[in-house]
């Protein structure tokens, strides 16, 4: 039976003629540029952050150097095509968060001032929460959804080179290697994401309702991107905090639990954070099952910001320790990737694959706030035939392989020869050493306290400012949901 149930584990399920997986931001930005060049009616952008100085082609562009900056691209399109409706809805981040970004989101107002580009900062979330959704929709016909923001420190290739001058930022410094994944869909699935944007826009602007423009035809799908899945259904799952008379929506959390419970052979999780006791207990339950699945987690070795290191990294250590303790059959691995020279690769993707049956790509981290406190959105596809199963497995194997310098085919062959994904990784990683086990170093008393009470990582509005009850509520909820 399907785990994708509208109204429970997802918002809705819609048809898509084509689905593609874009691995790393070089692929995303290239596809995004081509799609925007084909736009006839609208370009709609949702983001946690946005930097108009982000270069779409830092490795070379046939034109003036600064005109591949996304802000200039949007301004040029707005000037050349008066019929094009271009809107950006970006989270109005708090000052401490904005100060940690490369570009204050408030400055983008001036960037687009006097142009036809409509730019709005959205503050319609509870105090301490954020809008974390990352979506771009072109003409209601094509949509991108995943973990990648359009910013200056995101671009990288699957090679994740140690030294890469193309990862240069406006201050002439180079940012760290970074891994992202986006899903690209068309058809009714894209139209549904456009509908979601319009609802967010109306809620954020309050007095400016937005309706879709008349269909202008055309096909904005990038010519150079082959679809990985065709004629399939795409489910959209969300998180929304319970606030101002709106109920909490935790479709992403419930879908994650359903996928874990239904997995038979392999659970592959690729995520920036891993701090959720709810998901940890559900995984521990499967590790205790003699016939349960292998579980592979790939995450960042050390978060790039001091705040995330203090709040997320130490809490993750407790979750990984719990799973290693539960791993009585040797079916769990937690890795962080490094470059050839040993530099940490920032894993910013939020991707999961369950067996060769379900693939999910979105904005949600595996932490408490992504399941009930922030706004999140993701896409999920369940294989409907054998071709889809092969392509979903190939996507997972490609992700694993690119971390260890192997092809997806090599991972698939090693998995078949050695009887599973974990022995395949162990064998292929023996020479490269580019997937390292998560370190569970001892923590200070302060770090223990922060990890125990999940500071900076509330599960919902109710416990956002109630540290005394958070720890007990989290673990009660974890046990109840895991046993459900």
C-alpha positions in Angstrom: 0.0 0.0 0.0 1.1 3.5 -0.7 2.4 5.7 2.2 1.4 8.8 0.3 -2.1 9.8 1.6 -3.4 13.2 0.8 -4.6 15.0 4.0 -2.3 12.8 6.2 1.2 12.3 4.9 1.0 14.8 2.1 -1.0 17.8 1.0 -1.9 16.5 -2.5 -0.7 14.3 -5.3 -0.5 15.5 -8.9 0.6 14.2 -12.2 3.9 15.1 -13.8 5.0 14.1 -17.3 8.7 14.5 -16.3 10.8 14.5 -13.1 14.5 15.1 -12.9 17.0 15.1 -10.1 19.6 17.9 -10.2 22.7 17.0 -8.2 24.6 20.0 -6.9 24.1 23.6 -7.7 25.9 23.8 -11.0 23.2 21.6 -12.4 20.5 23.6 -10.6 21.6 27.0 -11.7 22.2 26.0 -15.3 18.7 24.5 -15.5 17.2 27.4 -13.7 18.7 29.9 -16.2 17.5 28.0 -19.2 14.0 27.7 -17.7 13.9 31.5 -16.9 15.0 32.3 -20.5 11.9 30.3 -21.7 9.5 31.9 -19.3 6.4 33.5 -21.0 4.1 34.4 -18.1 5.7 34.2 -14.7 8.7 33.5 -12.6 7.8 32.8 -8.9 10.6 32.4 -6.3 10.2 31.2 -2.7 13.3 31.3 -0.5 14.8 31.2 3.0 17.4 33.5 1.6 18.2 35.2 -1.7 21.2 37.0 -2.9 20.9 38.9 -6.3 24.6 38.8 -6.7 24.6 35.0 -7.0 26.4 34.1 -10.3 24.6 31.4 -12.3 27.7 30.6 -14.4 30.9 31.2 -12.4 32.7 28.9 -14.7 32.1 31.0 -17.7 29.4 33.1 -19.4 29.0 34.4 -22.9 28.4 38.0 -22.0 29.4 40.8 -19.6 30.8 39.4 -16.4 28.1 40.8 -14.1 25.1 39.9 -16.2 25.0 36.3 -15.1 24.2 37.5 -11.6 20.7 36.3 -10.9 19.5 39.8 -9.9 20.7 41.2 -13.3 19.0 38.3 -15.1 15.7 39.0 -13.5 16.0 42.8 -14.1 16.8 42.2 -17.8 13.9 39.8 -18.2 11.5 42.3 -16.5 12.7 45.1 -18.8 12.6 43.0 -22.0 9.3 41.2 -21.4 6.7 43.5 -19.9 4.1 40.7 -19.9 6.3 38.6 -17.5 5.2 38.5 -13.8 8.3 38.1 -11.7 7.9 37.8 -7.9 10.2 36.9 -5.1 8.9 36.0 -1.6 11.8 35.7 0.8 11.8 35.1 4.6 12.3 38.3 6.5 15.0 37.0 8.7 15.8 38.3 12.2 18.8 40.6 12.4 21.2 38.1 14.0 20.4 35.6 11.2 20.6 38.2 8.5 24.0 39.4 9.8 25.3 35.8 9.4 24.3 35.7 5.7 26.4 37.0 2.9 23.7 39.5 1.8 21.1 41.2 4.0 17.8 40.1 2.4 16.5 43.7 3.1 19.0 45.1 0.6 17.3 43.2 -2.2 14.5 45.7 -2.0 16.8 48.4 -3.2 18.2 46.1 -5.9 14.8 45.7 -7.5 13.5 49.2 -6.6 11.9 51.0 -9.6 11.7 47.8 -11.6 8.8 45.5 -12.5 10.2 42.8 -10.3 8.0 42.4 -7.2 10.1 41.6 -4.1 8.6 41.0 -0.7 9.9 39.9 2.7 7.6 37.5 4.5 7.5 37.7 8.3 4.3 35.6 8.8 5.8 33.0 11.1 5.9 32.8 14.9 8.8 34.5 16.8 11.9 32.4 16.4 10.6 30.4 13.4 11.5 30.8 9.7 10.2 30.3 6.2 12.5 27.6 5.0 10.7 26.6 1.7 12.8 26.8 -1.5 10.7 26.7 -4.7 10.9 28.2 -8.1 8.0 28.0 -10.5 8.1 29.0 -14.2 4.8 29.7 -16.0 2.9 27.2 -13.7 4.4 24.6 -16.0 7.8 23.8 -14.5 9.0 23.9 -10.9 12.1 23.3 -8.8 12.0 22.2 -5.2 14.7 21.2 -2.8 17.3 22.3 -0.4 19.1 24.9 -2.4 18.8 28.7 -1.9 19.8 31.1 -4.6 22.9 32.6 -2.9 26.6 33.3 -3.5 27.9 30.5 -1.3 25.9 27.6 -2.9 27.5 26.8 -6.3 29.5 23.6 -6.6 30.0 20.6 -8.9 29.6 16.9 -8.0 33.5 16.8 -8.0 33.6 18.9 -4.8 37.1 19.9 -5.5 39.5 21.0 -2.7 40.4 24.2 -4.5 37.9 25.6 -7.0 38.1 29.3 -8.0 34.6 29.0 -9.4 33.3 28.9 -5.8 34.3 32.5 -5.5 32.1 35.0 -3.7 31.7 38.8 -4.2 34.3 39.5 -1.5 36.8 37.4 -3.6 36.9 34.6 -0.9 36.1 31.1 -1.9 33.4 29.2 0.0 33.6 25.6 1.1 32.6 22.6 -1.0 28.8 22.2 -0.8 26.3 19.5 -1.7 22.8 20.3 -2.8 19.9 18.4 -4.5 16.8 19.8 -6.3 13.9 18.0 -7.9 12.5 19.4 -11.1 8.9 18.6 -12.2 6.4 19.7 -14.7 2.6 19.3 -15.4 0.0 19.5 -12.7 2.7 19.1 -10.0 4.3 22.4 -11.0 0.9 24.1 -11.1 0.2 22.9 -7.6 3.5 24.5 -6.4 2.4 27.7 -8.2 -0.9 27.6 -6.3 1.1 27.2 -3.0 3.2 30.3 -3.9 0.1 32.4 -4.5 -1.4 31.3 -1.2 1.9 32.3 0.6 2.0 35.6 -1.4 -1.6 36.5 -0.4 -0.9 35.7 3.2 2.3 37.7 3.3 1.1 40.8 1.5 -2.5 40.6 3.0 -4.0 43.2 0.7 -2.6 41.9 -2.6 -4.4 38.8 -3.8 -2.7 37.0 -6.7 -4.3 35.0 -9.5 -2.6 33.0 -12.2 -2.0 34.7 -15.5 -3.6 33.3 -18.7 -1.8 30.3 -20.1 0.8 31.4 -22.7 1.8 27.9 -23.9 5.4 26.9 -24.4 7.6 24.4 -22.6 10.1 25.8 -20.1 11.8 22.4 -19.5 15.5 22.9 -20.0 16.5 21.1 -23.3 19.8 19.7 -21.9 18.1 17.9 -18.9 16.8 14.4 -19.6 13.9 13.3 -17.3 14.7 10.5 -14.8 11.1 9.6 -14.3 8.2 10.0 -16.8 4.4 9.9 -16.5 4.3 9.6 -12.8 2.6 11.1 -9.7 4.3 13.6 -7.4 3.1 14.2 -3.9 3.7 17.5 -2.1 4.2 17.4 1.7 4.5 20.4 4.0 5.2 21.7 7.5 3.4 24.7 8.9 3.4 25.9 12.5 0.1 26.1 14.4 -0.2 29.8 14.7 -2.9 32.5 14.4 -5.8 30.0 14.4 -4.1 27.8 11.8 -3.5 24.2 12.8 0.0 22.6 12.8 0.7 20.8 9.6 3.3 18.1 10.0 2.8 16.1 6.8 6.6 15.8 6.3 7.1 14.3 9.8 4.3 11.8 9.3 5.5 10.9 5.8 9.0 10.3 7.2 7.6 7.9 9.9 5.5 6.1 7.3 8.4 5.6 5.0 10.6 4.3 7.8 8.0 1.8 8.8 7.4 0.6 5.3 11.1 0.2 4.2 12.1 -3.3 3.6 15.8 -3.3 2.5 17.4 0.2 2.5 16.9 3.6 4.1 19.2 6.3 2.7 19.1 9.7 4.4 21.0 12.7 3.2 20.5 15.7 5.3 22.1 18.8 6.9 20.9 18.0 10.4 19.9 15.0 12.3 18.5 15.9 15.8 14.9 14.6 15.9 14.2 12.1 18.7 11.0 11.2 16.9 12.8 10.0 13.8 15.7 8.5 15.9 13.3 6.3 17.8 11.5 5.1 14.7 14.9 4.2 13.1 16.0 2.4 16.3 12.8 0.4 16.2 13.7 -0.8 12.7 17.3 -1.6 13.7 15.9 -3.9 16.4 13.9 -5.9 13.8 15.9 -9.0 12.7 14.6 -8.5 9.1 14.8 -4.8 9.0 16.4 -2.5 6.5 20.0 -1.1 6.3 20.1 2.6 7.3 22.7 4.9 5.9 22.9 8.6 7.0 25.1 11.1 5.2 25.4 14.5 6.9 27.9 17.4 7.5 30.9 16.7 9.6 30.8 20.1 11.3 28.2 22.8 10.6 29.7 26.0 9.0 28.2 28.4 11.7 29.1 28.4 15.4 25.4 28.5 16.4 24.6 25.3 14.4 27.7 23.6 15.8 26.6 24.4 19.3 22.9 23.5 18.8 22.6 21.0 16.0 25.9 19.1 15.9 26.0 18.1 19.6 22.3 17.1 19.6 23.1 15.0 16.5 25.8 13.2 18.4 23.2 12.0 21.0 20.9 10.7 18.2 23.7 8.8 16.4 24.9 7.3 19.7 21.3 6.1 20.3 21.2 4.4 16.9 24.6 2.8 17.2 23.5 1.4 20.5 20.4 0.0 18.9 22.3 -1.5 15.9 22.5 -5.1 17.2 22.6 -6.5 13.6 25.2 -4.1 12.2 22.9 -2.4 9.7 23.5 1.3 10.6 26.2 3.7 9.3 26.5 7.5 9.8 29.0 9.3 7.6 30.2 12.7 6.8 31.9 13.3 3.4 35.3 15.0 2.8 37.2 16.0 -0.3 40.3 14.2 -1.5 42.4 16.3 0.8 40.1 15.8 3.8 38.2 19.1 3.7 34.6 18.8 5.1 31.9 18.9 2.4 28.8 20.8 3.6 25.9 18.5 3.1 23.0 20.9 2.7 20.7 18.5 0.7 17.5 17.2 2.2 17.0 13.9 0.3 15.9 10.4 1.2 15.4 7.2 -0.7 13.5 4.2 0.8 14.3 0.9 -1.0 14.0 1.6 -4.7 10.4 2.7 -4.2 10.2 6.2 -2.7 12.3 9.2 -3.3 11.9 12.5 -1.5 13.6 15.9 -2.1 12.7 19.1 -0.3 13.6 21.8 2.2 13.1 19.9 5.5 15.9 18.9 7.8 15.7 15.9 10.1 15.4 18.1 13.1 12.6 19.2 15.5 11.8 22.6 14.0 11.4 21.3 10.4 8.6 19.0 11.6 6.4 21.6 13.3 8.0 25.0 13.9 9.3 26.3 10.5 7.5 26.2 7.2 8.9 23.5 4.9 7.9 21.8 1.6 9.1 18.7 -0.3 8.2 16.5 -3.2 7.9 12.7 -3.0 7.6 10.1 -5.8 6.6 6.5 -5.3 7.7 4.2 -8.1 4.8 2.9 -10.3 6.7 0.5 -12.4 10.0 -1.4 -12.7 11.6 1.4 -14.8 10.9 3.9 -12.1 12.3 1.6 -9.5 15.5 1.2 -11.5 15.8 5.0 -11.9 15.2 5.7 -8.2 17.9 3.2 -7.2 20.2 4.6 -9.8 19.7 8.1 -8.3 20.6 6.8 -4.8 23.6 5.0 -6.1 24.8 8.1 -8.0 24.6 10.1 -4.8 26.5 7.6 -2.8 29.1 7.2 -5.5 29.8 10.8 -6.0 30.9 11.1 -2.4 33.5 8.4 -2.7 34.7 9.0 -6.3 32.8 6.1 -7.8 30.1 5.8 -10.4 26.6 4.9 -9.6 27.0 1.7 -11.6 30.0 0.8 -9.5 27.9 1.2 -6.3 25.0 -0.8 -7.8 27.4 -3.6 -8.8 29.1 -3.7 -5.4 25.7 -3.7 -3.7 24.7 -6.7 -5.8 28.0 -8.5 -5.3 28.2 -7.9 -1.6 24.6 -8.1 -0.6 23.7 -4.6 0.4 24.5 -0.9 0.3 26.5 -0.8 3.5 29.0 -3.6 2.5 29.2 -1.8 -0.9 30.1 1.5 0.7 32.6 -0.2 3.1 34.3 -1.8 0.1 34.4 1.1 -2.2 35.3 3.6 0.5 38.2 1.6 1.8 40.6 3.1 -0.8 39.1 6.6 -1.1 38.3 7.2 2.6 36.0 10.0 1.7 33.1 9.0 3.8 34.1 9.2 7.4 32.2 8.0 10.4 30.4 10.7 12.5 32.7 11.5 15.5 31.0 11.2 18.9 33.6 13.1 20.9 32.9 13.9 24.5 30.9 17.1 25.2 31.4 19.8 27.8 28.7 20.3 30.5 27.3 23.2 28.6 27.2 21.2 25.3 25.5 18.4 27.1 22.8 20.8 28.4 22.2 22.3 25.0 21.9 18.8 23.4 19.6 17.5 26.1 17.2 20.4 25.8 17.5 20.9 22.1 18.3 24.6 22.4 17.5 26.3 19.1 15.5 23.4 17.9 11.9 23.6 19.2 9.3 21.0 17.9 6.4 23.5 17.7 5.1 26.8 18.9 4.0 25.3 22.3 7.5 24.5 23.5 9.4 27.3 21.6 10.1 29.2 24.8 9.6 26.4 27.4 12.9 24.6 27.9 11.7 23.0 31.2 9.2 20.9 29.4 10.8 20.4 26.0 13.0 17.4 26.8 10.2 15.4 28.4 7.7 16.3 25.6 10.1 15.4 22.8 10.9 12.0 24.1 7.3 11.2 25.1 6.3 12.2 21.6 9.1 10.1 20.1 8.1 7.0 21.9 4.4 7.4 21.1 5.0 8.1 17.4 7.6 5.3 17.0 5.2 2.7 18.5 2.2 3.9 16.6 
